[in-house]
Amino acid sequence: MRSAGFWELCCYLLRRRERFRVDGASMSPALRAGDQVFVARRRAPRRGDVVVARHPYRSDVHVVKRLVELDGTGGCELRGDNPAESSDSRVFGKVRSELIVGPVTSRV
Amino acid sequence: MIERMKNALRAQPAPTAEAHCDGPCGIYDPASVRIAAEAAVSMTKKIVALTPPDPSDAKATAAYLNTMSRYVAIKEEQAHIAKTELLVLWTDYFKPPHLEKYPNLHETFWKAAKLCSAVKVEVSEQHCQELMAAVEEIHKIFWATKNRDIAWYTAG
């Protein structure tokens, strides 16, 4: 994951980015526990993007996973890069696209 | 300049995005239901088998009542534990994708939980057998969802 530059900081100051702190190792080495990331709320995620999404069954929880498949009916298959360390669509099924907050654009 | 801004930002708290396993451990096993259910079933059998003493024998009557009370207390406790363990599996482990594959999942759990209550309240060997059959059914569904072939067994 690329490190945030001037443009990303500007986007954050203009409220075009949300900031999240990563917890857990399922996205290592792209993202490690304790990393902070910027998320583009208004941008539609594409296949292969790392995304932040609301957990489908725990409304107070956000997850950060890779979007590995986006089907025509708005179902998103999310996977951790490290399957052994990850609860993802293998456990909670496909995630509706409206639960996706947005793609991670850079690391703070 | 940019690095200083980023350092300042990183020092600020941000909402957490989880990149790990759900729950504290993610370890589930219907064996916890089976062990408690087996204990309740065993107590039911012991209650049925316990012979009342001659009522004129005060000492034997006291011992009988004490033993019977203990059997009943343990049966109720273990049947309740079995029900609690069932609910944990049902509500925490199983997810909607499992339900699509096993449409009778809710019915199976509901019946099993009801049987725990029956075994708790009654002294019914019939309901004990039905409870063990229900737990075996849940054992099969659970391990099938994990694509693992774990043979059913009982401790008793």
Interface residues (C-beta under 8 A of the other chain):
Chain A: A4 G5 F6 L9 Y12 R19 F20 R21 V22 D23 G24 A25 S26 M27 S28 L31 A33 Q36 V37 V52 H55 Y57 R58 V61 H62 V63 V64 K65 G80 E85 S86 S87 V91 F92 G93 V108
Chain B: I2 M5 K6 L9 R10 Q12 P13 A14 P15 T16 A17 E18 A19 H20 C21 D22 G26 K95 P96 P97
